[in-house]
Amino acid sequence: MRLNRARVLLRAVLLTLGATFLFFKAWEARHAARLVTGGAASLLSRVALVEALMGMLGLAAAAVALLALRRRKRTHTLHLSDLASPDAAKESPGDRGHQG
């Protein structure tokens, strides 16, 4: 499915906003982990790490979406240059690989 440029740009903006939110939540969790002690601090540190990793994943997805907006030269995948060779003109498609 092809998306138009506006939808891809919207997707990249939303992914960036989500990643920013996750980085903010990670910062909050890390700050809260400094204020508490024991197992709660360890849990909050892990939550902060997971939220930061998810934020990085969101930024990576936004970057891929923005890279999809690049204009590229259209290339054709079907090449019929092999039909121009003299050997290919002598054989019919059903005769290939059969002797005699």
N, C-alpha and C positions, 0 to 999 in steps of 0.2 A: 504494500500500500504506500503510495506516495503522498507526502504531506506538502502543502504549499509553504512558502517561505515564512508567512506570518505565523502559522502554527508551529513551525520549528523554532522560530524566534521566541514565541510564547513559552514553548516547552523549556527552552534554555533559560529564560528569565525565571520561570517557576522553580526549576531545579536549583538555580543560584540562590533564590530566596529560601528554599528549603535547606540548602547547605548552610547558609548564613544562620538560620534559626538553630540548626543542629550544633554549629560551632558555639553559639551563644549558650545553648543548654549545656554543652560540654564544659564551657568556662564556669558556668554556675555550679555544676556538679563538682568540678575540681576545687572551686573556692569553698564549697560546703564540706568537702572531704578534709580540708585543712582545719576546719573548725571543730570537727568531731574526732573521737579517738576509737581505737579498737577495730572491730570487724566492720562497723559502719563506714569508717574511712576507706577501708579496702574496697568495699562494695561501691562506694561513690566514685572512687578512682577508676574502677573498672567500667562503671557506667559512663564516666567522662571519656574514657578511651574509646568505647564503642560508639558513642555519639560523635566524637571527632572523626573516627574512621568512616562513619556513615556520611558525615559532612564532606569528607574528601571524595567519597564515591559520588556524591551528588555533584560536586564540582567537576569531576572527571566526565560524568554523563553530560553535563552542560557544555563542556568543551567539545565533546564528540558531536553534540547537536549543532554547535556553532561551526564546527568543521564541515558539517554536512551542507551548510549554506554556501560554501565556496562554489564558484562557477567553474565547471570543468568542461573541457572540450569533449563533445559527444563522440564516442568511438563505436564503430560497428563491430559486432561480434561474429558476424557471418562473413567469411572471406571465400570468394569463389576463384581465387587465383590458381588453384590446383587444376581447374577445368581447362585452363589455357595451355597446359603442357601437352605435348604431342602424345605421350604415353597414356595419359588419362582419356584422351579422345578416342583411342583405339579400343579400349576396354569398355564394356558395358558394366553397370554396377553389379549385376548378377554373376558375371564371369570372374570376378576378383578371387584369387586364391584357388581356382580350379584349373587343373591341367587337363588338356586333351580333349 
